[in-house]
Amino acid sequence: MASVLTSPMTAKNIGIVGGGLMGMTLAHKLAADGHRVTVIEHADRTGGLTTWHDFDGVIWDRFYHVILPSDQNLIGLLDELDMKDDLQWRRTYTGFYVDKKLHSISSNVEFLKFPLLSLVSKVRLGFTMLYASRINNWKPLEKVSCEQWLRKVSGNENVEKLWKPLLLAKLGPSYQRVSAVFIWSYIKRMFSARDKSASAEHLGHVKGGYHSIMKKMECVITGNGGTVVTQNAVKEITPSVDGICVKNDSSEMLFDHVICTSPVNVLKQIVSPGMLAIEDASSEPGVEYLGVVCVVLVTKKPITRYYVVNIADESIPFTGVIGMSNVVDVENTDGYNLTYLPRYLLSTDEEISKTDEYFKESFVDGIKRMFPDFDETDIVSVHVNRAIKVQPLQVLGYSSLVPGVQTTDPRLHVLNTSQFVNATLNNNEVVGAVNRFYSSFTEQVNANA
């Protein structure tokens, strides 16, 4: 197993609030250094957005996740967990649904034959992808809207026929307020999934999905003397002479250090007044979040041969078709096929709270309209999962809206996803943020030892 130890430290008793991928990865690294770590998670299982779901006996990821060849932070974590050999890669295909027709754009030849765009627009689109992938200084992009930047670089035809429908599907009307950082970070990450020699996308997964990753981390953490506590909602974090006290409804725990991975609005509710100095960086409203409703169809046969079908049709109620079984071999899912149908909404949108039956009925109807040959009797089960806060909405000047959070007590630390100002939220970025935090934390602890 690859070592995560960077330097010897005096062992500390550390509490980590939040058992998502961020909190668990951090706990794994600190426990491997010899610290006594306790992870405190309010849900009944670890994982957060990367947790698993029981699809009527089929255990797989609650939401869709894949690993890119460029996800070196995440792949490095798998190496530390001795799980790199469980990583499997597969050639994948991409579809595009527009004007009630499904087109394949999985190769350069298919892209050149794509009837939606003129040859000039195709050239400009290719230039956009290459140009965005080469940009390293993201700050100027934060000052220009996504649509404005795309019109300048990609041209009006690409925007009207391709980008705008996709942005509407992903963000709704909010796309008009999003900066170019959003599309730049997306292109930069996805561009790396294409194998240069074969001009083909290769995506990966770990056998057993994130269920196996989280269970392995739990095992490693406890094996190194740590503890993982679930169904434990933190009610209050207060300072004391001997450390930081974390309280729930029935007990309290004392730690040398506490690291919170919760959003700022949660921190305000549970952290004792005076322990946080939250800057008002702007007079504008604070950070807005996108939520998601994700309907998952378990079927006997695959619905599509594509891993992802991008949808440029506002009449379809979901934002894409994710054929997970085109990446994950059905041996992992008891011979059944999993298809994820996400719809992204602002976390404050009332639609996100509509009933499961509403989403099941409308989404299955959307699949039948997209795929006329689809036989509804092929459905084994339908599941609705939702998350209210999936990722921050990267509006113009987003980095100035993120409240700076300083802790007045050096024993209290904050690490959360609102700090991702120049990247889309994905698991590789989460692990990368943990790696950076881990380095600074160990330096601080060593300095004060």
C-alpha angles and dihedrals in degrees: 000000000000113000120240095189110118101173139348115272137183105261113253135191103242130186120201117198109210129038100212122120090283096052095041094049091050091047091051092053095046094045089051087057090058099260120141101242130189120189114203115199125177096206125075092253140026126252106072107202089359095055124121135248135210104235093193094300097334108106113204142129116311090221128024119273134170134177122234124212088242094055092105095157091056094041088050090055090052088052091053089052093049088243101115091103088058090061111107127190130206137183107246137197133220129214134191123208117203136143089012091299132110117222129188116227098170099124139032090255093052090047091053089051093048103126098204096076136046119241090255091053091048090054091049091048091052089049090051092055093047094043094049092048090056097050113105103165103073099172097089089052090061090067097057129063120251092241094047092051093047093050090052097046104027103029134240096279092056091048096048098041102032120008100040096052090047093048091048090051093049101038108011116214088337089079088085090065097047121104126232088256087080096060094035094056091045094050093044092056099040094044088065092060090071114093106228096212096049099028087226135124117245119191130179145206138184119247106261093020123237089326088072093043094052093044090050090051091049089051094048093046094050090042088058092052098268131130132224115202120189132186088036115126113197111229102177141009115198137169124244136176091258099044143293118325120214114195134191130175096287110018147018134221129203122216139178089224134011123201117196121203094178125117117266094254089057092047090055089057100047107029117087113253112265096030093089130052105197113189121219095222095177142016088229122096115284131253115321121205136213118225128195140217110202121190114197121201118203107201140172092231131033115266094209138005092227126092089214132016112194111212124215096178121098091200091069107087097216130061100230146347113245111195097198093176089064087068101028116057111238088237084079092055104043092262094302128120123235122208120182120207111190129190117190119210137166108271088241094054111116091217091072088069097053118123125279090241091057092055095041093053097044096043095048088049089052091053091050090052093048095044109033091183093057111121111215090205087069090072113106095182143338124221132189120207124174139182122194098204114034104147140346117263105244099219124173110301092009095161090061090054095054105098113235107237117205122176116221090203112066089212092065120075135182129209120164143145097259085077090069097101100156105033142058114250110264135141094257090057090048092055090044090054090050091051092053093045091047091055094051092043093053090049090052094048092047091049092052096042 
